C-alpha cells in the first residue's frame, strides 16, 4: 500500500505553490455564500472596489514601461 504524503510538506519549497496559497488566503474573506446555496458552497466574490482595479492597471503599466493614460 502506498504511503500518503502531506500536501503542505510536498509543496513547502515550491515558490509557485506558496505564492498561489498566499493570494488565496488574502482574498478568502471576500467569498460570500448565497443563502440558498450555503450548503453547496456556491456563492460569489465580493468586490473591494475600483481602487483595486486601478492599482492593478497602474502596476501593469509600470512593469511595461507605459506612461500613457
C-alpha positions in Angstrom: 0.0 0.0 0.0 1.3 3.4 -1.0 2.1 5.9 1.8 0.0 9.1 1.8 2.1 12.3 1.8 1.2 15.5 3.5 0.4 18.1 0.8 1.9 21.1 2.6 5.1 19.1 3.1 5.2 18.1 -0.5 5.0 21.7 -1.7 6.7 23.5 1.2 9.6 24.6 -1.0 7.6 25.3 -4.2 7.6 29.1 -4.8 4.6 28.9 -7.2 2.5 27.0 -4.6 3.5 29.4 -1.9 2.6 32.4 -4.0 -0.8 31.0 -5.0 -1.6 30.0 -1.4 -0.7 33.4 -0.1 -3.0 35.1 -2.7 -5.8 32.6 -1.9 -5.6 33.3 1.8 -5.5 37.1 1.2 -8.9 37.0 -0.7 -10.6 34.3 1.4 -12.7 36.7 3.4 -14.2 38.2 0.2 -16.0 35.0 -0.7 -19.6 35.1 0.2 -22.0 32.1 0.0 -25.5 32.8 -1.2 -28.1 31.9 1.5 -29.9 29.3 -0.7 -26.5 27.7 -1.7 -24.8 27.8 1.7 -24.7 24.0 2.0 -23.3 23.6 -1.5 -20.6 26.2 -1.2 -21.8 28.2 -4.3 -21.6 32.0 -4.0 -19.6 34.9 -5.3 -16.5 37.0 -4.7 -17.3 40.4 -3.2 -15.7 43.4 -4.9 -13.2 45.5 -3.0 -13.9 48.5 -5.2 -12.4 50.4 -8.1 -9.2 51.2 -6.3 -8.0 47.6 -6.6 -8.5 47.6 -10.4 -6.8 51.0 -10.7 -3.8 49.7 -8.7 -3.5 46.6 -10.8 -3.6 48.6 -14.1 -1.0 51.1 -12.7 1.3 48.2 -11.7 0.9 46.5 -15.1 1.7 49.8 -16.9 4.7 50.4 -14.8 6.0 46.9 -15.5 5.6 47.5 -19.2 7.1 51.0 -19.0 4.0 52.5 -20.5 3.4 56.1 -19.1 0.3 57.0 -21.3 -3.1 57.0 -19.6 
